[in-house]
């Protein structure tokens, strides 16, 4: 029986050896099962602070509404009231909101535009405010703003934002290209201060859509009491229609506490900056992966208050008393209290 068993096993082994296999008749042993290797982890998405700490420069531009909806600056309580004893609503907004944003402007030099004023018999919707293309500091913005009432401008209408948005878009694109050549990064913020509602929503939407491809955020600040629903629409439409959302509307209230105003003004800018750069595959210049910073808020240091800018605004304040001739062109009397000199401009 043992012999028969061995003979049977021998026959089976010969049969197995002689059995045809797909690989030229030679039987192959099965390969061991490989342990799956997980794909490499994706790098973390850069945060706003990664770009800022990496050297990305922010640049602020301001656009001021000079349309007639603000009322005559000679009328007490008007939004452009030139009462030398207090700041008007525009000056309050420039100091409060401008100072918050300006903390992140690297060189503290700002472009200032105006819109809605008529001079030389032409209503202009994007003109330089002040004597220079850029002014220095918040005080420079205030001085340039006040100078416009010494130049014989006439408040006009309607409210047109399209042209200042396009001017800011052009500036942002050019500055970003120049920065790239120098191995730097630059991002622009346009702060629009206005009382009126935009007259042409379609044209303004088109300008914002074009601007969404530029390194630019637009903050529209509503000054005074008005129905700002069209401005809120400009804030919301890009979220509804798709595309990069770059516009934020804030209704300014001078009695608002600073923390609330800061959050309302700046809460969308970090995400807008990050979305612009990451959508183009642009990483921070110096990305410190060990920091692990995920704080997307603008830091506001305790104890800071715009009182110093307010004091500067009052210092050497020019008392401007307006009188208008029959043609509507204003005569401006400038009373320099410290010198006791009255001048007709």
Secondary structure, DSSP 4 states (H G I P E B T S, - for coil): -HHHHHHHHHHHHHHHHHS--TTTT---PPPPPPPPPPPPPPPPPPPHHHHHHTTPEEEEEEEEE-BGGG--TTSTT-TT---TTS--HHHHHHHHHHHHHHTTBSS-EEEEEEESEEETTEEESSEE-SSSSSEEHHHHHHHHHHHGGGTT-EEB-----HHHHHHHHHHHHHHHHHHHHTT--EEEEEEEEESSPPS-HHHHHHHHHHHTTSSEEEEEEE-SS---HHHHHHHHHHHHH-S---EEEEE--TTS-HHHHHHHHHTTHHHHHHHHHHHTT---SS--TTT-----SPP--TT--THHHHHHHHTT--EEEEEE-TTSPEEEEEEETTTTEEEE-
